[in-house]
């Protein structure tokens, strides 16, 4: 097993890509998946993900087969059996690309026994992590803080942006349109898709926008005659994992917001977003789905590295706090909750500011729809 630095692969390589089961994570990995198929047209690509993102993984046209690293009972036993079956059918893994730092990923990457590897893995004897090539400017990226403000300066000859989709591609020595993410979108099945779709929940409490701001925003949208729909996991999942249950309940109790949480499959969520006039969301998986299907999107960032997670696209407007705070960055965004007594950064993003950005995106959306109609 060797570090991959661009060595030649067989004509029909067998490639594994391993990641987490985060919705946004899968979306930002799609430039890499596409780029691998562009570089190796006859490749067979197996994706190791999770139950929460399985619907998107299964519907991705670049994935030939997939399995869950996370979610099912006895996941590791199932993955081992899957890998053995795939190697018997397709052949040994020529390249494994591990995009995550989770210990399970490193163990499974070693279990695949690939000829070449990108990312964290154990040595064949299991005694230590396979070291990165610190004299290689690309492989050395694995050991960097990708949210560091000076990353582009230090990697000027390697990176053109700090977007994680590009970083993944660079690590795998793949060239493609790094900012173009892709997700499969199906008709939502809704009788009417609301004009504006919103999503309030995130995996870190520090990223959440205040409840009163959401309520004011939706009331003002309704005052303009716009309908609003709420996206997210089921109420139970929102309560357990995404920290926005109280905000959601307040929205539903005090506005005419349509509750769509947990009622659509992920490709249907993408379809609903594509049919909506716009989306307003914090930095979460819905944001990634929305901009990927071309929806005019306003994304609120306050406690996460926007340059890492937001590609530069005309239909994505990133709203940053007028009152910035550096504590999350100094903590490398490892804190779940706000580190100050008052959540200054997100509180300073007012509904009026969001509405102004939304108006800009709605205007772009009207131009896009008129252009599409002419075609």
C-alpha positions in Angstrom: 0.0 0.0 0.0 1.5 3.3 -1.2 0.6 6.9 -0.9 -1.1 8.1 -4.2 0.8 10.9 -5.9 -0.6 10.4 -9.4 0.8 7.0 -10.3 -0.7 5.3 -13.3 -3.7 3.1 -12.6 -5.0 0.1 -14.6 -7.2 0.8 -17.6 -10.3 -0.3 -15.7 -9.4 0.7 -12.1 -11.4 -0.3 -9.0 -11.7 2.8 -6.8 -13.2 3.3 -3.3 -14.2 6.6 -1.8 -14.9 6.7 1.9 -16.6 9.5 3.8 -19.0 10.3 6.6 -22.8 10.3 6.6 -23.3 14.0 6.5 -25.6 15.4 3.9 -23.3 18.4 3.1 -20.3 16.2 3.1 -21.6 14.0 0.4 -22.6 17.0 -1.8 -19.2 18.6 -1.6 -17.6 15.3 -2.5 -19.5 15.1 -5.8 -16.9 17.1 -7.8 -14.4 14.5 -6.8 -16.7 11.6 -7.8 -17.3 13.3 -11.2 -13.7 14.1 -11.7 -12.7 10.5 -11.0 -15.0 9.3 -13.7 -13.7 12.0 -16.1 -10.1 10.9 -15.5 -10.8 7.2 -15.4 -13.9 6.7 -17.7 -13.8 2.9 -17.3 -13.4 2.9 -13.5 -15.7 1.1 -11.1 -16.4 3.4 -8.1 -17.6 2.1 -4.8 -18.8 4.6 -2.2 -18.6 4.0 1.5 -21.0 6.4 3.3 -23.9 6.1 5.7 -27.5 5.4 6.1 -28.4 9.1 6.5 -27.1 9.9 3.0 -27.8 6.6 1.3 -30.6 8.0 -0.9 -28.3 10.5 -2.5 -25.4 8.0 -2.8 -27.7 5.5 -4.5 -29.0 8.1 -7.0 -25.6 9.5 -7.8 -24.7 8.6 -11.4 -21.0 8.4 -10.6 -21.4 5.7 -7.9 -21.5 2.2 -9.2 -22.1 0.6 -5.8 -22.4 1.8 -2.2 -22.4 0.6 1.4 -22.9 2.2 4.8 -20.0 2.6 7.1 -22.3 4.2 9.6 -25.8 3.4 10.6 -26.7 -0.3 10.3 -26.2 -2.8 13.1 -22.9 -4.7 12.8 -21.8 -2.1 10.2 -18.1 -3.2 10.2 -19.0 -6.8 9.7 -21.3 -5.9 6.8 -18.6 -3.6 5.2 -16.0 -6.4 5.4 -18.4 -8.8 3.7 -19.2 -6.2 1.1 -15.6 -5.5 0.3 -14.8 -9.2 -0.1 -17.8 -9.5 -2.5 -16.8 -6.5 -4.5 -13.2 -7.6 -4.8 -14.3 -11.0 -6.0 -16.6 -9.5 -8.6 -14.6 -6.4 -9.8 -11.0 -7.1 -8.6 -8.7 -5.7 -6.0 -9.0 -2.0 -5.1 -6.4 0.0 -7.0 -7.1 3.2 -5.2 -8.9 4.1 -2.0 -9.6 7.7 -1.1 -10.5 8.4 2.5 -12.0 11.8 2.9 -12.7 11.7 6.7 -10.6 11.5 9.8 -13.0 9.2 11.7 -11.1 6.1 13.1 -13.6 3.8 11.4 -12.7 5.2 8.0 -9.0 4.6 8.6 -9.6 1.0 9.7 -11.8 0.2 6.7 -9.4 1.9 4.3 -6.7 -0.5 5.5 -9.1 -3.4 5.4 -9.6 -2.8 1.6 -5.8 -3.3 1.0 -5.7 -0.9 -1.9 -2.6 -0.6 -4.0 -2.7 3.2 -3.6 -4.3 5.3 -0.9 -5.3 8.9 -0.3 -6.1 10.0 3.2 -5.8 8.5 6.7 -5.3 4.7 6.9 -3.4 2.2 9.0 -0.3 0.3 7.9 -1.0 -3.3 6.7 0.1 -4.7 10.1 -2.3 -2.4 11.9 0.3 -1.0 14.3 0.3 2.7 13.2 -1.1 5.2 10.8 0.5 5.2 7.4 2.5 8.5 7.4 1.8 11.2 4.9 4.5 12.4 2.5 5.5 15.7 4.1 7.9 16.5 1.2 5.0 16.4 -1.2 3.1 19.7 -1.2 -0.2 18.0 -2.0 0.0 15.1 0.5 1.1 17.5 3.2 -2.4 19.2 2.9 -3.8 16.3 5.0 -2.0 17.6 8.0 -3.2 21.2 7.6 -6.0 23.2 9.2 -8.1 23.7 6.0 -9.9 26.7 7.6 -6.7 28.6 8.2 -6.9 32.1 6.8 -3.4 31.8 5.2 -3.9 28.4 3.6 -4.1 29.9 0.1 -0.9 31.9 0.6 1.1 28.8 1.8 -0.4 26.6 -1.0 -0.5 29.1 -3.8 0.8 26.6 -6.3 -1.6 23.9 -5.2 -5.0 25.5 -4.5 -7.1 28.2 -6.3 -9.7 28.3 -3.5 -10.3 27.1 0.0 -13.5 25.3 -1.0 -13.4 21.8 0.4 -14.6 20.4 -2.9 -11.4 21.6 -4.5 -9.3 20.3 -1.7 -10.7 16.8 -2.0 -10.0 16.8 -5.8 -6.4 18.1 -5.3 -5.6 15.4 -2.8 -6.7 12.8 -5.3 -4.9 14.5 -8.2 -8.1 15.2 -10.0 -9.0 18.2 -12.3 -12.6 19.2 -12.8 -15.0 22.0 -12.2 -14.4 22.1 -8.4 -17.4 24.4 -7.6 -20.0 22.4 -9.5 -21.6 20.0 -7.1 -24.4 17.6 -8.2 -27.3 15.9 -6.6 -30.2 13.9 -8.2 -33.5 15.8 -8.0 -36.9 14.1 -8.2 -40.4 15.7 -8.3 -41.3 16.5 -4.8 -44.9 15.1 -5.1 -46.2 18.3 -3.3 -49.4 19.8 -4.7 -47.7 23.2 -4.4 -44.1 24.0 -3.5 -43.8 27.0 -1.2 -42.2 30.1 -2.7 -39.4 30.2 -0.1 -38.0 27.1 1.6 -36.1 27.6 4.9 -34.0 25.3 7.1 -33.1 26.2 10.7 -31.2 23.2 12.0 -27.5 22.4 12.2 -25.3 19.9 14.0 -23.5 22.6 16.0 -25.6 24.9 18.2 -23.1 27.7 17.5 -24.4 27.9 13.9 -28.0 28.4 14.8 -29.8 31.7 14.0 -32.0 33.1 16.8 -35.6 32.0 16.9 -36.9 35.6 17.0 -35.0 36.4 13.8 -36.5 33.4 12.0 -40.0 34.4 13.1 -39.6 38.0 12.0 -38.2 36.9 8.6 -41.0 34.6 7.9 -43.7 37.1 9.0 -42.2 39.7 6.6 -42.1 37.2 3.8 -45.7 36.3 4.4 -46.5 40.1 4.5 -45.2 40.1 0.9 -47.6 37.4 -0.1 -44.9 34.7 -0.2 -45.5 31.2 1.0 -42.9 29.5 3.2 -42.0 25.9 3.8 -39.8 24.4 6.5 -37.3 21.7 5.5 -35.3 19.4 7.7 -35.3 16.0 9.3 -38.4 14.7 11.1 -39.2 16.5 14.3 -37.7 13.8 16.4 -34.4 13.9 14.4 -34.4 17.7 14.5 -34.7 17.5 18.3 -32.0 14.8 18.7 -29.4 16.0 16.2 -30.0 19.4 14.8 -30.8 21.6 17.8 -33.6 23.7 16.2 -36.8 22.0 17.6 -37.8 25.1 19.6 -37.3 27.4 16.7 -39.3 25.1 14.4 -42.1 24.9 16.9 -42.2 28.7 17.3 -42.3 29.2 13.5 -45.1 26.7 13.0 -47.1 28.2 15.9 -46.8 31.9 14.9 -46.7 31.8 11.1 -48.4 29.9 8.3 -45.2 28.0 7.5 -45.8 24.6 5.8 -44.1 21.8 7.8 -42.2 19.6 5.3 -39.7 18.1 7.8 -39.1 14.4 7.3 -41.9 14.1 4.7 -39.7 13.9 1.6 -36.9 11.6 0.4 -33.6 13.5 -0.1 -33.9 13.5 -4.0 -37.5 14.9 -3.5 -36.1 17.6 -1.2 -33.7 18.5 -4.0 -36.7 18.6 -6.4 -38.7 20.8 -4.1 -35.7 23.2 -3.8 -35.3 23.3 -7.5 -39.0 24.2 -7.9 -38.9 26.9 -5.2 -38.2 30.6 -5.9 -35.5 30.7 -3.2 -34.0 29.1 -0.1 -32.9 30.7 3.2 -30.8 28.5 5.5 -27.9 28.4 7.9 -24.7 26.5 7.0 -26.2 22.9 6.8 -26.9 20.1 4.3 -30.0 21.9 2.9 -27.7 24.8 1.9 -25.6 22.4 -0.2 -28.7 20.8 -1.8 -30.1 24.2 -2.7 -27.2 25.7 -4.5 -26.4 22.4 -6.2 -29.8 22.4 -8.0 -29.5 26.1 -9.0 -31.9 27.5 -6.4 -31.3 31.2 -5.4 -29.9 30.6 -2.0 -29.1 32.8 1.0 -26.8 31.1 3.5 -26.2 32.5 7.0 -22.6 31.9 8.3 -21.4 32.9 11.7 -19.6 30.1 13.5 -18.3 28.0 10.7 -15.6 28.6 8.0 -17.6 29.9 5.0 -14.7 29.8 2.6 -14.3 26.1 3.2 -17.9 25.2 2.9 -19.4 27.7 0.4 -18.4 27.5 -3.3 -18.3 30.7 -5.3 -21.5 30.6 -7.3 -23.8 33.3 -8.5 -26.9 31.7 -7.0 -25.3 31.4 -3.5 -25.2 34.5 -1.3 -23.2 34.1 1.9 -24.3 36.4 4.7 -21.6 37.1 7.3 -22.0 38.7 10.7 -21.6 42.5 10.9 -20.3 41.8 14.4 -17.7 39.1 13.8 -16.2 36.9 16.5 -12.9 34.9 16.2 -13.4 32.5 19.1 -14.8 29.6 17.0 -11.9 30.0 14.5 -9.4 30.1 17.3 -11.0 26.8 18.6 -10.8 25.4 15.0 -14.6 25.2 15.1 -14.5 22.2 17.4 -16.9 23.8 19.9 -20.6 22.8 19.7 -22.0 25.9 21.4 -21.2 29.6 21.3 -18.1 30.4 23.5 -19.4 33.8 24.5 -22.2 34.8 27.0 -24.1 36.3 24.1 -24.3 34.8 20.6 -23.1 38.1 19.1 -22.2 36.9 15.5 -25.5 35.3 14.6 -27.6 37.8 16.5 -26.0 40.6 14.4 -27.3 39.1 11.2 -30.7 40.9 11.2 -33.8 39.8 9.2 -33.5 43.1 7.3 -30.0 42.1 6.1 -31.2 38.6 5.1 -34.2 40.1 3.2 -31.9 42.5 1.3 -29.8 39.5 0.2 -32.9 37.5 -0.6 -34.2 40.3 -2.8 -31.0 40.2 -4.8 -31.3 36.4 -5.2 -35.0 36.6 -6.2 -34.1 39.1 -8.9 -31.4 36.7 -10.2 -34.0 33.9 -10.0 -36.4 35.9 -12.1 -33.7 36.5 -14.8 -32.9 32.8 -14.7 -36.5 31.7 -15.1 -37.1 34.2 -17.9 -34.0 32.9 -19.7 -35.1 29.3 -19.2 -38.6 30.2 -20.5 -37.1 31.7 -23.7 -35.1 28.6 -24.3 
